[in-house]
Amino acid sequence: MFDVEPVLLTHLVGASGLTTLHIVPDEGRFAERVGPATKASPALTAAVEGLAAANVPSTRSLTDLLVVLTESVPTDRTIAAEPFTPGPAPPRRPAATAAHPRGYDGTKHKPPKRPARQPRDLRAWLTSPADLSRILACHDAVHWTEARRALGALGHDDDAIDCALVVLDELPALPVGFVRTLLPSLRGVSRSTLRAIAARYRALGLDEEPTLRAALARLLARGAAHDALGWCDWLQQVPAERRHLSFKIVALTTGAARLQPTDLPSVEGPAGRFDVALRWLIRGAPASFVRSGLALADVFAPDHVFRDEDLPGRGDPDFDEGLVADVAAALGAPWDRHGPLAIWEACGASPGLGRAIATLARSGLPSAVQARAIQLYTTLRHEEPRPDKVEALVAEAPTLVRFLRELDEPRALASLQQLDECCSTFATAEHVRARLPAIMELVARQVRDRAGPFDGHGLEGLVVGLGARVAEALEAGDESFRALHASCRRKNDAWLLSMGLAELGRAQPTLVSEAWRRHPTKLLRAAAVLGVLGRPWARATARKLVLPTLEGVLDRTTDLRRAGRTNPIPRRLRDHREGRVALRPGQVERHQRVVAERLCIVALDDVVAAALRELRTSASFEPAGTAQLHALSIVGWVQENRRPLRRLLQDPRTLEGDDAYLFTHPATRAWLERHPLLAERLATWRSGVTLDTSVEGFGPVALETASDPLEVLRMGTYVGSCLGLGGGLAYSAAAAALDANKRVVYARDVEGRVLGRQLVAYSEDDDLVCFTPYPLGMSPGIRELFAAYDARWSEALGVPLRAADRSDYVIADILSHGFWDDGAWDPVTTVNRQSLVGM
């Protein structure tokens, strides 16, 4: 965006010859540089040389002089040592007649020649406006006519010549610096404009400000000369202490010369704001829109930092300050201070969005619902949607208002959350128009008569999977929506479910549509298992699925009897096919209709079997029990730490709940050699300490350190955190199971249910670093137990607890390749903060 190339202003001409004047960036400033003449203007060079041997008057001398006046400016203003005076006209040559054919009397003797007139070097007077005027006055009309014709052949029309003569008349009154730097770009302006610009020049004191003068000259030379007066007026309005910096930014920014100076924003405000606004204007953003955004920032968020990407500058935003006033009136005083800017940025990114926001602000809906609905539209800019898609969503704003009016406030808010997830699935405007009404009805059914936490990603996966057939999902009964609600209580589960449903639906939409109506629970379980593979792996697995046929299922009797599968073949039909009983044709047909209705169950079992088969290929063991199945799923889900985790699970001792693999590994032994204090008390580190007590509301609670790597892997899944299966940081759970310097503490009730967990690590400084217990919303009594356990364990190990305000610790990666470090835990501050949140 910044142009740092030198700019050639003009040629300077004087008694000493021809030179050039450049404006160059010099250590953060602009400076004038005089250099030798270039070969870019051969006509000017020839004209200056021709004036060295000029005889006045002549067409050639007048032509040369006009070329110099048109293409250059004088180096300074001087008076020649000898003022120019026109010489006497040369005597007329006698005319030839019949009597005197040689033009003089007599026939034998030629009269003596008169002395030839010596050429006058006109360059001595090039810096004297008065002398130049006298030289021009020596030429007659014939000289002028022929000279103008000669200049026309060089590309100079009559207007350029007349302008040069006007400038010559004004030269005595113009400042020297003005003539050198600004005048070359101002050729062609009227006499009154030239005088006005010169007056601004004097008022700004630019003869004493060479840096600012050079910046202005550079800008005019780059194309801003058409509004030079406006730029001077703008510069006068800028506070004196900001002129140099602001105008340097303008002069350096590519394209700034094409702007109207009246469109420029104020230079007041935080550093960098003017720069960004200038680039927005160059990219075509309307000036009124840019100014309104800066004004909003001044009022609502003076410290707001604008970025180039906040305003792509497409189209003409339908935004005005009245829109902000309407939204403010609808939402009331507690409106977020960045809300006005969010609306402004959204309107800038998506022209036409203002109509939708205005519709919502004037809808009369509860303020919380209005705020969430407006947020749904303002976040569209982060998705970089197609303009036609935005227009379609804007057109649906009245429909959205009618939809929300039919719901109470809690259900309206829940619906908007789910609609927000589903709107990101639209690729085109046609998708919006064809699918949004059905999606609204789906969302309404999902929130109806169902309370409790629910993550909208599950419904998003169903919408993506069914695509154009999304309306078929409305044919399902309430059982399907209850099953979806139960499966999406936790975000991690909903995320797995969403990926599995989306990829299965893309590959097999008929299967998903039918299973959603008839066997929703089985569909959702199969989708969750498929989602464990991640999108690319799940997509490939779903595409390889072959839907079963009636004859194919009847031939798979043995395969369908295996554990973990649902056998759709009635026992009587199996006996008939195996020859133990004989059924009539009508009975066989009736049983086969039952099997045909259950084909999707077989297909869903095939999905689970295929997903588990893919998982087994990555870990090379057959899972037995939920803990091993969870470990296998973690291997399929994580990207980081996958290889060392597979090696851990391939050790038979690990599958039996023994952590011997970790502590016998050469890397672990090498690490322990560097920590002899821990090596002496390794048994205490491996087993932890015990803490049994009673907590009000929970009864007996026991805290213990997990030594089973499979249990360690479940640290995030138990509490639904991002370290669990389906979470974005599940690799950190793998690191806790892989590294001997990391242990996990569980709090369980008498029935073995996990009430909380905590990750504890041993630092390279021989400190015990205890991380925040999860879930964050656990009872303060349980949280205090973790603090007491940490203190007891620290005492048993003989190492200090790392304070939360000391973040300079280092936790080594022994077998893993990294883990998520969310900072040492401060139990007092955390408990108090949670209490405040509860209040």
N, C-alpha and C positions, 0 to 999 in steps of 0.2 A: 504493500500500500504506500510505502514511502519512496519518493523520487529524490535521489541524492546526486544525480548527474549534473555537471556544470551546465549553465545556460548561457549561450551567446546572446548578449544584449544588442550590441551594435558595433560599427567601426568608428573609431575616433580619427579625426583628421586635423592636422595642424601643420605649422611651418616645418616641423621635424619629420613629417611623413605620416604614414598610415599605420594604425595599430588597432587591436580588438579589445573589447571590454566584456568579461565574463563575470557571472555571479556564481560563486562556488560555496558549498558547505565547508566551513573551517572550524573544527573543534566545537561542534554544537551551535555555531553561529553562521551567518552568511557574510561573505566578504567580496569586495570588488577586486578583480584581477585583470591587469592590463598586460597583453601579450603581443607578440608579433602578428602582422597581418596574415590572414589566411588566403588561400587560393579560391575560396568559395565565391568571391565576387570579382571576377576578372574585369568587368566593365568599370567598377570603382577604381581598381588599381590602374587601369589604363587612363582613366580620367584624371587622376591625381598626377600621373606622369605627364599627361598632355598639357596640364596647366603650367608646367615648368617651362614650356616654350610657346606660350600663347601670345598671339598678337591680337590686340583688341581694336576694333570689334571683329568677330568672325563667328560663323555658325559653329565651327568646331569648338572654339573656346566657350561659347554659351552652352553648348551641349555638355561639355565636360563639367562645367560649373554646376549645371542643374543636376547631373548625376551625383556629384559630391553632396549637394544640398539634400538630395532625396534619400541617399543611402548611408549617410554618416552624420555625425554631429561634431562640433568643434571640441578639441580637448579642453580648452579653457577660453576665457574672454580677454583678448588683448587688443592693443592698437599697434598697427605696423609702425616701424621706426619712421617710415616715410609715408604719410597718408597718400592713398591712391588719388591721382588726378587724371582725368581723361586727357590723352595727348592730342596734338593737332591732327586734323584729318589729313591723310596723304594727298599731295597735289594730283589733280586729275591728269591723266595721260592724254596727250593731244590725239584728237580723233583723226583717223585716216580719211583723206578726201581724194577726189580725182586729180586735183592739182598737186597734192602732197600725199601720195599713197603710203609713204612710210610714217606719216603722222607728225612730221616736223618739217620746218622750212629748209629749203636747200636740197640739192641733189647729190652733192659730193661729200659734205662734211657732217658727220653725226655729232649732235651736241653732247657735251660730257654728261655722264650719268650722275644723278643725284645720289647722295649717300643713303644706303638702305637703313630702314628703321630697325633698331635692336629689339629682339623679343623681350617681353616683360614677364618675369616669373610671378604668376598670380598666386602662388601658394603662400607668399608672404602675407596676404590679406585674408586667408581663409578663416582666421579666428576673429576677424573684425566685422561685426554685422553692418556697421555704417559703410565700410569700404566695399563690402560685397554688394550692398545696394547700389553704390555708385558704379561698380563694374557692370551690374545688370542693366543699369540705365543707359549704358553706352551702346546697347544693341538695338537695332531697329526692328521693325515688324517682320521684315523678311527673315532676319536671323531667328526670331522667335518662332515663326511658322516652321522653318526647317528644323530647328532644334526640337520642337515638340514632336515632329514627325520622327526624328531619330530616337527620341526617348520612348516613343510608342513601340518602336521595333525592339527596344530592350525590355519591354514589359511595364513601363511606367505610363499610366494614362494621364489625362489632363488634370484629374482630381488630385493625383499624387503630386504633380508639379505645383498646382495652386496651393496645396497644403504646405509644401516645403517653403513657398514664398510667404505664407501666413506665419509659419514658425519663425522665419527669418525676421519678420517684422516684430514678433514678440520677444525675440531673444534678449534684447537689452534689459527687459523687465523680469526675466526668469532667473531663479537661483541657479548657481553653477551646478550643484549636485543634481537638481531637477533635470537640467539639460542633459547631463551625462547618463543618468540611469532611467528616468521615467519617460523623457521625451521620445526615445526611439520607439516605444510601444504605443505612443499616443498620436502618431501621425494619422490624420484623417478626422480628428475630432474638431468640433467647431471652435472658433476663437473664444466664445464665451465659456465653453466647457474647459478649454485649456486654462483660461484664467482662474476659473473656479477651483480646478485641481491644484493649481499653483498656490492658491490661497490656503487650501487645506494643508498643502505641503509645508507652508510657512507656519501655520498654526500648530502643526505637530512637531515642528522643530527638526525636521528630518535632515537638514544640513548638518546638524550636530549629532544625529543618530545614524551613523553609517550602516550599522547592522540592520536596523529596522528598515532603512531606506532600501538596502539590498534585498531584503525579504519581499518588500512591496514590488520592487522592480522585477524580481523573479516571477512573482505571481502574475503580474501584468504581461510579462513575456510569454507565459504559459497559456495565455488565452483569456485573461480576465480584463483586458484593456477595454472591452465593450462597456464595462460598468466600473471604470476606474474611480469615478466620483463616488459611487456607492461604497466601494471598498475603503476609500479614504474616510467617508462618514462613519462606517462601521468601526474603523480603527480609532476614530476620535471617541467613540462611545465606550471602548474598552478601558478599564482602569489602567492608569499609567504603569502600575507595578506588574500588570499581567500582559502588557502589550507584546513584549519580546517573545515570551514563551508561546502565547496564543497564536501570534502571527507566524512564528516559526513552524508550528504544527500545520497551519493552513498552507503555507508555502511549500512544505515538504510533502503533503498528502496528495497522492496522484488523483487527479480529477477535481480537486477543489476549485480550480480556476473556472470550471463550468457552472458553479453554483451562483445563485443570487445572494449577495451579501445580506440582504434583508431577511433571508431564510435562516441564517446562522443562529444557533442557540446562544444563550448567555454563557460567558466563560466562567461565571461564578459556579461554585459547587466543588465537590471533591475532585481531586486530581484524577485525570483519565476520563472523566465523564464527557468533557467537551470533545476529546479525541474520538470517542465511540460515536457520539451524535454526528460528528462531521462525516465519518465513514458511512453511517446510515443514510445521510442525505445524498452522498455521492452514489450510493447504490439505488437511489430512487425512492426512498421513503418520503412521504409527504411532510413538508416542513411543519405544518400545523400539528401533525400527529407527533412528531419528534418533540416539539416544544411542550405539548401537553404531557408527555411522559416525564420529561424533566421537571415540569411543574408539580406533578403528582409526587415525584420523589422528594422534592423540596418540602412538601407539606407532610407526607405520611412516613417517609423513610429516608431521611437525609443521608444516611450512611449506605444506602443501597448502591451496589456496584453493578453497572450495566456492562454487558458483554456484547461482542459483535454478533454472536449467534442468537441473541434475544430477539432480534428483529430482522428476519430475512428480507423484508422490504418488497413483498409481493403484493401487487394490487393496491387498492385504495381502502384502508381500514375504515369501517363504519363505526368510528369511536368519537365521543366527545365527552367533556367533563360532566355533562348532564347524566350520562350513563352511570358514572361513578356515584353521582349524587343519588340516583334512584336505588342503586344497590346498597349504598350506605343507609338510606332511609329504611330499606326492607330488612337489613340485617341488624341494625341497631348499633349502639355504642361499642360493644365488645368486638367489633369487626377487626380481623387481623390487619396489622399495619401494612403488610405486604399485599393485601387483597387488591387494592386499586391497581398496583403495578402488575399483578398477575393478570387482571382483566385487560389492561393496556397491552401487555406483551402478547396475550392470546389473540386479541383483535389484530395486532400487527402481523402475527404469523399466519392468521387465517381470516382474510377479508370476508365480511358477512357474518362473523361470529357475534358481533355486537347485537344483532337482531335477536338471536337466541337468548343472550344474557338479559336483554331488556325484557323479553317475554317472561322469563323466570322472575326477574326482579319486580314485575308488576302483577304477578300471579296471585298474590294474597296467601300463599302457602306459609306454613310456619317458618320462622327465620332459619332454624337449623336445617330444615329440608331445602330451603332456597340456597343456603350456603353450600350444601353438599351437591345440589344440582348444578350450580354455577361452577363448582370445582370440577365436575365431570366434563364440562365444556372447556374450561380453561386449560385442563391438562392435555387436550388434544394436540397442542403445539409440540409437546415432547415426543409424540409418535411420528412426526413428520408425515401427516396423512395427505392423501391426494385431495386437491381442492374440491373435486366433485363430491367426494365422500363427506367433506365438511359441509358443503351446501345441503346435502341430503339430511345430515344430522340437524342442521339448523332448521330445515323445513319441518322436522319432526318435533321441534320444541313445544308447539301447542299440544300435540298428542301426549308428550311426556307430562305436561302440566295436568291434563285431564286424568291421566293414569295415576299420578301422585295424589290427586284430590280424593280418590276413592280409598286411600289407605290412611290409617292413623300414623302419627309421627314416627314411632319406632319401626313400623313395617315399611314406611316410606324410606327411611334412612337405610334400612337393610336392603331394600330393593335397589336403591341408587348405588350401593356398594357393589351389588352383583351386576347391575347394568354397566358399571364402569369397567368391570372385568370383561364383560361380553362385547362391549363396543370396540375393544381392541382387536376383535376377531374379524371385523369387517374389512374387506380389501377394496371394495368398490362402492359407488353410490347405489348400484343395483342391489347389492347385498343389504344395504341399509333399508331400502324401500321394501324389499321382499321379506326380510327376516325380522326386522325390529318389532313389528306388532306381535309376532309369535313369541319372541323372546320376552317382551314385557309380560305377556300372559304367563309364560313359564315362571318368571321371577315372582309374579303375584301369587301363583300357586305354591311356590317354594316357601315364601314367608308367611303364608296363611296358617294360623293355628299352630305354629311351631315356634317355640322359644328356645333360648340357649344359644351358645356360640355356633357360628356357621361361617365357613370360608367359601367365598364365591368362586374359587378356582375350579371346584368340582363341576358346577353348572357351566362354567366357561368351556371345560373339556367336552361336555355333552354337546354344547352348541357348535363347537368346532368340528367334532366328530360327525354330527348329523349334517352339517352344512346346509345345503338347499332343502334338506328334508327335516329341518328343525321343527316344522309345524306338526310332524307326526308324534313328537314327544308329548304334545298336549293330550293325546289319546290315552296316556297312561293313567292309572288310578292313583289315589293318594298314597298307596303303599310304596310306589316308586319314589315319590318325593320325600316320604319319611325315611326311606333307606338312604337317600342321598344326604339328607340332613344328618343322620347318624354317622355317616362315613366321613363327613367333612367338619367334624367338630374341632379338629386340630389342623393347623395350616399345613404341616408336613404331609399328613394323610391326604388332604385335599390336593396338594401339589402332585403327589404320585398318581392319585386318581385322575387328575386332569390330563396329565401326559398320556396315561394309558388309554383313557377314553378318546382323546383326540386322535391318537395314532391308530387305534383299533377302528374308530369310525371312518377315518380317511380310507383305510384299506377295505373295511367290511361294513359299510353303512347299513345294509339290510340287517345284518346280525345285531348291531347295536340298537337299531330301532325296535326290532322285535323283542330283544332281551330286555330293553328298558320297560316295555309294556308288560311282559309276562314274568320275567325273572330278574328283577332289578338288583336284589341283594347279590346274586351270583355274578351278575354283570359287573357290579362295582368292585367285588373282590378280585375278579379276574383282571380288571383294568388296573387296580392297584399293584398287583404282582407284575403286570406288564410294564407299568410305569417305573418300576425299580430299575429297569434296564437303561433309562434315559431315552431321550427322543430318537436319536439316530438308530440305536440298537432296537428299541421298541418298534420303530417304523419298519425296519427290515424283518423283524420277527412276525409282525402282523401281516405283512405282504406275502409271506411264505405260507400263511395259513390256508388250508384247503377246507372249504365248508363241507361238512358231512352230508351224505345223501341217505335216503331211507335204506336202500339196499346195502350201502356201505356200512351203516350202523348195525344192521341185522347180521352182517358177517363178522362183526367185531365183538361177539359175545364174550369171549375169554378176556379180551383186553379191557372191556368195560366192567369186569368184575374186580379189577384191582382196587386196592385201598386208595382213597382220595378221589375217586371218580363217582359220579352219579350215573347209575345204570337206568336208562330210559325204557328198557325192554321189559314188559310185564312178565312175571314168572310163568304164567300159563302159555304165553307165546314162546318163551324160551323152551319150555317142556315140549311144546308142539314141534318146534324146529329140531329138537334133539331126539324126537321120536318117542317120548315117554307118554304123551297124550295125543289125542286126535281132535282137532278143532274143526268146526264147520267153517265154510268159506266166509260166511257173514261174521263169525267171531274173529277170524284171522284179520279181516278187513278192519273191524272195529279196533283191535289191538294195534294194528299198524297205523291207524289214524292217531292213536295216543303217542306212538313213537315219533310220528312226523311232527307232532306239536312240541315234542321235547328235543328236537334236533339242535336247537340253539344251546341247550344245556351241554350237549356233547361238544359243541364248538367252543363254548367257554372253558370247559375242562381241557380241551386241546390247547387253548390259549395259555392256560396256567402251566400245563405240561411243557409246552414249547418254551415258555419263559424260564421255567426251572431248569430245563435242559440247557439253555444258553448260560444260565448262571453256573451250573455245575461244570461246564467246560472252562470257566474262568477260575474256579477254585479247586476242582478235582476232588470233591468229596460229596457223598450223598448225605443230605441233612437229615438228622434224626432229632425231632423235637423243635420247639419254637425258637430256642436260643441259637441252635445251629442254623436254622432257616433264616433267622435275622442276620446272623453273621454272613451267610451266603448273600443275602440281599445287600448288605453294606458293601460287599466286594463289587457287586454289580452297579451300585449307585455312585460310589466315589470315583473320582479321577485321580486326584493326588493320593499318594500312599497306597495305591492299589497293589502294586507289585510286592512290597514288603508284607502287606496284610495277607496276600495269598500264601506267601511262604510261611507265615505264622500259622495259618489255618491248615496247612498241609502237614503240620506236625501232629501226630496222634495225641500227644499229651495235651495240646491246646484244646482239642475237641472234648477231652475228658475234664476240662476245667482246671488244668494245671498251668501255671505260668513259668514252668521250668525253662521253656524255650528262650524266654527273655533273659533270664539271669545266667544262663549257661552260654549265651551267644558271645563270641570273641569281642564284639564291639562293646557289649555291656561290661565284660570283665575289664577291658581297657579303660572304660569310663570309671569304674569303681576304683581302679588303681589310682586315679587322680583324686579320689575322694575317700581317703582312708578312714575318716571319721564315720562316714556312713557305712563303709564296709564292715566296721566293727559291730555295728548295730543293724546289720542288714535284715535280720529276722524281724525286728520291730518295724522296719520300713516296709517289709513285704506283707506283714499281717496287720499292721496298724495297732490301735488300741481299742478298747471296748468302752462304750458309754451307754448304759441302760438307765432310763428314767421314765417318769410319767409326765405327759403333757396334757394340759386341760383341753378337752375336746377330742383327743386322740387316744388317750389311755397310754399303755406302755409303748415306748418308742426306743428302738435300738439303732445306734450308729456304728457302722463297721466298715472297714476297708475291703473292697472287692479284690480277691486274688484270682478270680476266674476271668480270663481275657474276654470270654463271650459275654459275661455280665458287664464288663467295662465298655464293650462296644454298644451296649444298650443305654448308656448314660444320657444321651439326648432323646432317644425314643421314649424312655420312661416318662420324661417330664415335658415332651413336646417342644423342645428347644431346637435351634438351628443346627445343633450337633447331632440330631436324630436322623433316622432314615427318612429321606425326602427333604432334609434341610440343606441349606447351602454350605454348611461348614461341617458336614459329616466326616470329612477327612480328619478333623481334629479328634473325633472319637477314636478313629483308627490309630492316631498318634498316641493317644492315652493308653491303648492296648498294646502298642508296639514298644514304647520306651520305658525302661526300668526306672527312670527318674520322674515318672508321672504315675499317680495313684488316684483312684476314685473312691469317694466315701459316699455310702448310701444311708439314708434314714428310712427305716421301715417300721410299720406297725406290727401288731402281734400276728396278723394274717399274712405278713410278708409283702404287703403293698408298699411301693416306693412313695415316700412323702417328700423326698428331696434328694438332691445329690450335689456333690462338690468335687471339683478337680483340684488336686494338690500336687505341687511340683517341687523338686529339689534343685536349687539354683547352683550355678558354677561357683558362687561365693559361699556355699555351704549354709544357705538360708532356706527356710521352709516358706514357699510362696503359695498362699491359699487364694484361690479364685472365687468369684461370686457364686454362692449356691443357687441352684435352680429348682423349681420355677421361681421367678421373681415375685410372684404373688403368694408365696408360702406364708404360713402362720409365723408371726414374730417369735413364738415360743420355739418352733422348730429351728428358726434361724439362729436363735441364741444357743441352741444345742450345738450347731456347727461351730460357732465361735468357741464354745467350751471344749469341743473335741480337738480343734486346731491347737488350742493352748496346751492341752494334755499331751497331744502327740509331739508337739515341739519340745516339751519338757522331757518326754521319754527318749527322744532322739538326741537331746543335748545340743540342739541347734536353735538359733533365734528365729522368730517369725518376722518375715519381711513386712515392714510398714507400708501402708498403701501410698504414702506420699514419697516413697523411694522407688522410682520406676527404672532404676539403672541396673536391674538384675538381668541375667542371661540364663535362659533355659535351653539346654543342649538338645539337639535332635540326634538321638542315638541310632535307632533303626528307621525312624520315620524321616519324611522330607518336609517337616514343618507342621505347626499347629496354630490354632487361633488363640492369641493371647489377648484377653480383654482386660488385663490389668489386675494388680493385686487388690484383694478385697479389704475394705475397711468396714468391719462389722457394725461399729457404732453409727457411722454416717449412713450406712445402707439401711439399718433398722429405722433410724429416724426418718429417712427419706420415704421409706415405704409407709411409715405411719402417717406422714403428711399426705401422701397420695391417697391413703384410705380415707382420711378426713375429707 
